[in-house]
Amino acid sequence: MDSSSLSMQGKSAVVTGATAGIGLASASALAREGALVIGVGRDAQRCAQAEAHIQHIVPGARVRYLVAELSLQREVRRLAEEIHGVLDEEGFTHLDALVNNAGIVSTHLDRTDEGIYLALAVNHLAGFLLTHRLLPLLRAAPFGRVVTVSSASHYRAIFNPKRLNESIFYNVVWSYKITKLMNVLFTYELNRRESASAVRAFAVDPGLINTKIGMKDRNWMVRLAWNVRRKGGRPPEVPAQTVLYLCAEESLQTSTDYYWRDLAPKTPSRAARRPNLARELWQASAELCGLKD
């Protein structure tokens, strides 16, 4: 499969975690193919730098960056309203693609002031809630796409949806693995629920990528280990091509494949193919976000 001939001309896309790594590379690729790109980051200065970077490498790019702390649900709700406003200003009545890319590696069982443990809040619930708030815009698009960046870390992971926000013990690797499994299950269940609409969801396995995701942790040993490991990773532009393909390729509308790596479908873990687990996760997530299922 070739992503070289894809076009996002006249389309719109939102990319979270878009100030560096896979997010910035994906935002750049979407802008290069003609999309109006709304990037999201949590730091105003880094957002401004990312926006300037894309405008520099893609002359004439239509790109806007918004600031939001995605670990907080009130911020996600505010962000959704701002996205509505930007699309309206730019003449769009719909949203063609949402890329849920924001993610963290958290060594400790930190909780937000809303009572949600941090890794769960950022890696899963932020994308879950933002997708929910933007669904009317995605349904209004000819081919609405929700692309969530997961990881091969989801293999051999399992969890109890009834204890989604609890933890008897906490391990940074296990926490990351189960939130990445949640990404795939969310994708699976979203497709089931939106089977009668034009919205299609996909999860991306980026492989080992040379990004700074592990460099943000306050534990110096985690930062050191990740700094060594990431040097063997691929550049973020590689998975960004798969993100672009899943956002832009119209023939995927009839595809039943929902987990992808390197422009090709891949079989997710056995747990990621369990309908009951996907439904239970959705229901538990809706409760934590204060949504009616």
C-alpha positions as CSV (number, residue, x, y, z in Angstrom):
1,M,0.0,0.0,0.0
2,D,1.3,3.4,-0.9
3,S,0.6,6.7,1.0
4,S,2.3,8.9,-1.6
5,S,-0.9,9.7,-3.6
6,L,-3.2,10.5,-0.6
7,S,-4.9,13.8,-0.5
8,M,-6.5,15.7,2.4
9,Q,-7.3,18.7,0.2
10,G,-10.4,20.5,1.6
11,K,-10.5,18.3,4.7
12,S,-10.0,19.0,8.3
13,A,-8.1,17.1,11.0
14,V,-7.4,17.4,14.8
15,V,-4.2,15.9,16.2
16,T,-3.6,15.7,19.9
17,G,-0.1,15.6,21.4
18,A,1.0,17.5,18.3
19,T,4.0,19.4,19.5
20,A,6.6,16.6,19.0
21,G,7.1,13.1,17.9
22,I,4.4,11.1,16.1
23,G,1.9,13.9,16.7
24,L,4.0,16.6,15.1
25,A,5.0,14.3,12.2
26,S,1.3,13.4,11.6
27,A,0.2,17.0,11.8
28,S,2.9,17.9,9.3
29,A,1.9,15.1,6.9
30,L,-1.8,16.0,7.0
31,A,-0.9,19.7,6.4
32,R,1.3,18.7,3.5
33,E,-1.6,16.9,1.9
34,G,-3.8,20.0,2.1
35,A,-5.8,19.5,5.4
36,L,-6.8,22.2,7.8
37,V,-4.9,20.9,10.8
38,I,-5.8,21.8,14.4
39,G,-3.0,20.7,16.6
40,V,-3.3,20.3,20.4
41,G,-0.6,20.6,23.0
42,R,-0.4,21.4,26.7
43,D,2.3,24.1,26.5
44,A,1.6,27.4,24.8
45,Q,5.2,28.1,23.8
46,R,5.7,24.6,22.3
47,C,2.3,24.9,20.4
48,A,3.5,28.2,18.9
49,Q,6.8,26.6,17.9
50,A,5.1,23.6,16.3
51,E,2.7,25.8,14.4
52,A,5.6,27.9,13.1
53,H,7.5,24.7,12.2
54,I,4.7,23.3,10.0
55,Q,4.1,26.7,8.3
56,H,7.9,26.8,7.6
57,I,8.1,23.3,6.0
58,V,4.7,23.5,4.4
59,P,4.3,26.9,2.8
60,G,0.7,28.1,2.9
61,A,-0.3,25.4,5.4
62,R,-3.6,25.9,7.1
63,V,-2.7,25.1,10.7
64,R,-4.0,26.3,14.1
65,Y,-2.8,25.1,17.5
66,L,-4.9,25.0,20.7
67,V,-3.6,24.6,24.3
68,A,-5.2,22.1,26.6
69,E,-4.2,19.9,29.6
70,L,-5.7,16.6,28.4
71,S,-5.4,14.9,31.8
72,L,-8.4,17.0,32.9
73,Q,-11.8,16.3,31.6
74,R,-12.9,19.9,32.0
75,E,-10.1,20.9,29.7
76,V,-11.1,18.2,27.2
77,R,-14.6,19.6,27.1
78,R,-13.3,23.2,26.7
79,L,-11.0,22.0,23.9
80,A,-13.9,20.4,22.1
81,E,-15.8,23.8,22.1
82,E,-12.7,25.6,20.8
83,I,-12.3,23.0,18.0
84,H,-16.0,23.7,17.1
85,G,-15.1,27.4,17.0
86,V,-12.0,27.0,14.8
87,L,-13.8,24.8,12.3
88,D,-16.6,27.3,12.1
89,E,-14.1,30.2,11.5
90,E,-12.5,28.2,8.8
91,G,-15.7,27.4,7.0
92,F,-16.1,23.7,8.1
93,T,-19.4,22.2,9.2
94,H,-17.8,18.8,9.9
95,L,-14.5,17.2,11.0
96,D,-12.9,14.7,8.7
97,A,-10.3,13.1,11.1
98,L,-9.5,13.0,14.7
99,V,-6.1,11.6,15.7
100,N,-5.9,10.7,19.4
101,N,-2.1,10.6,19.8
102,A,-1.4,12.2,23.2
103,G,0.1,9.8,25.6
104,I,2.4,9.6,28.7
105,V,4.6,7.2,30.6
106,S,4.0,7.7,34.3
107,T,6.2,6.0,36.9
108,H,3.9,6.8,39.9
109,L,0.2,6.3,40.6
110,D,-0.4,10.1,40.4
111,R,-4.0,11.2,40.3
112,T,-5.5,14.3,38.7
113,D,-7.5,16.7,40.8
114,E,-10.5,15.1,39.2
115,G,-9.6,11.8,40.9
116,I,-8.4,9.9,37.8
117,Y,-5.0,8.2,37.8
118,L,-2.8,10.1,35.3
119,A,-1.9,7.4,32.8
120,L,-5.6,6.4,32.4
121,A,-6.7,10.0,32.1
122,V,-4.2,10.9,29.3
123,N,-3.7,7.7,27.4
124,H,-7.4,6.6,27.3
125,L,-10.0,8.8,28.8
126,A,-8.9,12.0,27.0
127,G,-9.3,10.4,23.6
128,F,-12.5,8.7,24.7
129,L,-14.1,11.9,25.9
130,L,-12.8,14.1,23.0
131,T,-14.1,11.6,20.5
132,H,-17.5,11.6,22.2
133,R,-17.7,15.4,22.1
134,L,-16.7,15.6,18.5
135,L,-18.8,12.7,17.2
136,P,-21.5,15.0,15.7
137,L,-18.9,16.7,13.6
138,L,-17.3,13.4,12.6
139,R,-20.7,11.9,11.6
140,A,-21.3,15.0,9.4
141,A,-18.2,14.2,7.3
142,P,-18.4,12.1,4.2
143,F,-15.8,9.8,5.7
144,G,-15.2,10.5,9.4
145,R,-12.1,8.9,10.8
146,V,-10.9,8.4,14.4
147,V,-7.3,7.2,14.5
148,T,-5.8,6.3,17.9
149,V,-2.1,5.7,18.4
150,S,-1.7,2.5,20.4
151,S,1.3,0.2,20.8
152,A,2.4,-3.4,20.5
153,S,2.7,-3.1,24.3
154,H,-1.0,-4.1,24.4
155,Y,-0.1,-7.7,23.7
156,R,-0.3,-9.9,26.8
157,A,-2.1,-7.2,28.8
158,I,-5.5,-7.6,30.5
159,F,-7.4,-5.6,33.1
160,N,-10.7,-5.6,35.0
161,P,-13.0,-2.8,33.7
162,K,-14.9,-2.8,37.0
163,R,-11.7,-1.6,38.7
164,L,-10.7,0.8,35.9
165,N,-9.6,3.6,38.2
166,E,-8.2,1.4,41.0
167,S,-4.8,-0.1,41.5
168,I,-3.7,-2.7,44.1
169,F,-0.2,-2.2,42.9
170,Y,1.3,0.1,40.3
171,N,3.9,-0.7,37.7
172,V,4.9,1.8,35.0
173,V,5.2,-0.8,32.3
174,W,2.0,-2.6,33.1
175,S,0.1,0.7,33.3
176,Y,1.3,1.7,29.9
177,K,0.4,-1.8,28.5
178,I,-3.2,-1.8,29.7
179,T,-3.9,1.8,28.6
180,K,-2.6,0.8,25.1
181,L,-5.0,-2.2,25.2
182,M,-7.8,0.2,26.1
183,N,-6.9,2.2,22.9
184,V,-7.5,-0.9,20.7
185,L,-10.7,-1.9,22.6
186,F,-12.0,1.6,22.3
187,T,-11.5,1.4,18.6
188,Y,-13.2,-1.9,18.3
189,E,-16.3,-0.8,20.3
190,L,-16.5,2.6,18.5
191,N,-16.7,0.8,15.1
192,R,-19.5,-1.4,16.5
193,R,-21.5,1.5,17.8
194,E,-21.0,3.6,14.7
195,S,-21.7,0.8,12.2
196,A,-24.7,2.7,10.8
197,S,-22.8,6.0,10.4
198,A,-19.9,7.0,8.1
199,V,-17.4,7.1,11.0
200,R,-14.6,4.5,11.0
201,A,-12.0,4.0,13.7
202,F,-8.5,2.6,13.5
203,A,-5.7,2.0,16.0
204,V,-2.0,2.3,15.0
205,D,0.9,0.3,16.2
206,P,3.8,2.7,15.6
207,G,6.6,0.3,16.6
208,L,9.6,1.5,18.6
209,I,9.9,5.2,17.7
210,N,12.6,7.7,18.6
211,T,10.5,10.2,20.6
212,K,10.8,11.8,24.0
213,I,7.7,10.3,25.5
214,G,9.8,8.6,28.3
215,M,11.9,11.7,28.8
216,K,9.0,13.5,30.5
217,D,8.9,11.3,33.6
218,R,10.3,12.7,36.8
219,N,12.1,9.5,37.6
220,W,15.7,9.9,36.3
221,M,16.2,6.2,35.9
222,V,13.2,6.0,33.6
223,R,14.5,8.9,31.6
224,L,17.9,7.4,31.3
225,A,16.6,4.0,30.2
226,W,14.2,5.5,27.6
227,N,17.0,7.8,26.3
228,V,19.1,4.7,25.6
229,R,16.3,2.6,24.2
230,R,14.7,5.2,21.9
231,K,18.0,5.6,19.9
232,G,17.2,2.2,18.3
233,G,13.8,3.4,17.3
234,R,12.5,4.6,13.9
235,P,11.8,8.2,13.1
236,P,8.2,9.4,13.9
237,E,7.6,10.2,10.2
238,V,7.3,6.4,9.6
239,P,4.1,5.8,11.7
240,A,2.9,9.3,10.6
241,Q,2.5,7.9,7.1
242,T,0.1,5.2,8.4
243,V,-1.8,7.8,10.4
244,L,-2.2,9.8,7.1
245,Y,-3.2,6.7,5.2
246,L,-5.9,5.8,7.7
247,C,-7.2,9.4,7.7
248,A,-7.3,9.8,3.9
249,E,-7.8,6.5,2.2
250,E,-11.5,6.3,1.3
251,S,-11.4,2.6,0.3
252,L,-11.0,1.8,4.0
253,Q,-14.6,2.6,4.6
254,T,-15.6,-1.0,4.0
255,S,-12.5,-2.5,5.8
256,T,-13.1,-4.6,8.9
257,D,-9.4,-4.3,9.9
258,Y,-9.0,-1.9,12.8
259,Y,-5.4,-2.4,14.0
260,W,-2.6,-1.3,11.6
261,R,1.1,-1.0,11.4
262,D,3.2,0.3,8.5
263,L,0.3,0.8,6.1
264,A,-1.0,-2.8,6.6
265,P,-3.5,-4.4,8.9
266,K,-2.2,-6.5,11.8
267,T,-4.0,-8.9,14.1
268,P,-4.3,-7.3,17.6
269,S,-4.1,-9.3,20.8
270,R,-6.8,-11.9,21.8
271,A,-8.0,-9.5,24.6
272,A,-8.3,-6.7,22.0
273,R,-10.8,-8.9,20.1
274,R,-13.1,-9.6,23.0
275,P,-16.5,-7.9,22.4
276,N,-17.6,-8.1,26.1
277,L,-14.4,-6.6,27.3
278,A,-14.8,-3.7,24.8
279,R,-18.4,-3.1,25.9
280,E,-17.5,-3.2,29.6
281,L,-14.6,-0.8,29.1
282,W,-16.8,1.6,27.2
283,Q,-19.4,1.6,30.0
284,A,-16.8,2.1,32.7
285,S,-15.2,4.9,30.7
286,A,-18.5,6.6,30.2
287,E,-19.1,6.5,34.0
288,L,-15.7,8.0,34.7
289,C,-16.4,10.8,32.2
290,G,-19.9,11.4,33.5
291,L,-21.6,10.4,30.3
292,K,-24.8,8.6,29.7
293,D,-23.8,5.4,27.9
